[in-house]
Amino acid sequence: MGVLVAKKQVLVAVGWATYGGAVLKAVPTDVAAHEAATSHLNLKPQPTEAQKEAGTYPKGHVRIAGLPITIENPTGSHRRPEWPPLTAHYGYIKRTEGADGDHVDVFLRNGTTSDYKGGVYVIDQWVDGAFDEHKCMVGWYDEDSARRAYLGNYTPGWDGIHAITYMSMEAFKAWLEEGDTTASIVKQESFHELRKDGEWNEALHPRAENGQFGEGASQREGVWVDHKGKALDAATQARLKELKVPPGWTNVKLNPDPNAKTPVKGKDSKGRNVYVRTAAYNAAKSAEKFARLREFNDRMPTVQATALKDMNDPKLSQGQRDTAAATYLISKTGLRPGSDTDTRAKVQAFGATTLQGRHVAVEGNDVKLAFVGKKGVDIEHTLTDKRMAAYLTDKGAKGTTRVFDTTQSKVLGYLKTTSGDKAFKTKDMRTWQGTVTAIKTIAKMPVPTTEKEYKAARAHVANVVSSHLGNTPVMALKAYIDPAVFSKWGR
């Protein structure tokens, strides 16, 4: 690491070391990126403006999916004084030529590993109505995230995006080798490999006269049949079985593209649209989700502090104060926000915004909650918080009177405003609570030394988190615990 300061600081820079004070493992590419002299995490002197212009200063060097990338500015540094600190590593791909005569520029997402399996979003950057150069986004798994990441590295109001083109890594490398990297990518269609599903298999659901797809396949006595009741061919039967399509689904439509992110769609027993996603797609979305959660983690102190202030601000209306209080309660407990639809269901279910007086008991500084949650699960939760206890005591809701005069959508709007990020959702607070609970649990446990001990310890963590959130251990591991927390155990 040379003069690079302790790896823990790199973790802090990329948002990995701040979960409940736990120290996690740094990703080697992030450590290498912060070898650049522009990083604030090492003892190298900051380069002068002349050195920056000439490029004669120490830089970071990484290799992602075989691409040799030089990092000029790692996360947290400034490309220009007037621009915000970078939220991703910034540099260029070696042995390439961009439109400005230098190399092809790249933004690299924090935590991206050398064996990255995803593709690249190539942005045609325009300035003053004309093509300027490309900015290549490496490490993002969907266009919206890539777009937000790009815009987040410039001053508010900047919109240099003329077009965004997705390419697989293979297609991207071919473009770098054979395409015109000095011109707009939009018209270079021979190198495009857009991540879009192909046409759905017309053998399963032929087009009707109006051009729309008709009814899809369904299963009868263990055999998949088309809309006319004819058994599908053996290869299609095998593929549907391999994809583990539930037998109760109807109007099933199979995508002929073996690489499609959504190989199957259909209807469940309640008539809802349902999908089968590939394991690679689910893994990619999970990685993106938890990368976003680390960003969310950095915003939570601000969200909670603002909510505390607002819920006790007499200048605000009762509804505004209740929205802040409900947001604070969710952030501290991980409760679902709840909706009126759930309270009107055959089996009533409640959440933070739909709590009634009968669900809440305040004893000193303890707020004790007991109610029926989603899917009829009994939820019991005790929060020790003097300020929330005082607020609920003042409210004095009894019986079936609603505790908070707010709604799920108002809490969502409040979260977006106080966090400063419109992409965050109320579910992020629940996921964050699950991960924080996991970290606190791990901190109290001995480090497992065998695979058997590790599996048992991991299962214990999942049980604790699922008990806290009111879901199952399987769901807790799958969707509410950042896998990075297990790095303390060397995993």
Protein Blocks (a to p, Z undefined) as FASTA:
>chain_A
ZZaccfklmmmmnopmmggoiacdddfklmmmmmpfkbckbcbdcddfklmmnopacddd
ddeehiacddfbgghiafbfkbccdfbdcdddehiacfkopacdddddehiafklcbdcd
dddddeehiafbdcddehiabfklmmmmmmmmpcehiacbfbdcdddfklmmmmmmmmcf
kbcfklmmmlgccdbdddddfklmccdfkopacdddddeehiacdfkopacdfklmmmmm
mnopafkbghiacdfblkbfblbgcddfkopacddddfklmmmmmmmmmmmmmmmmmmmm
mmmmmmmmmmmmmkbcfklmmmmmmmmmmmmnopaebiaklmmmmbdcddfklccfklpc
cehjaccdddddehhiacddddddfklmmmmmmnopghjbcfbdcdfklmmmmmmmmnop
akbcfklmmmmmmmmmmmmmmmmpccdfbfklmmmmmmmmmmmmmmmnopafklmmmmmc
cfklmmmnoZZ
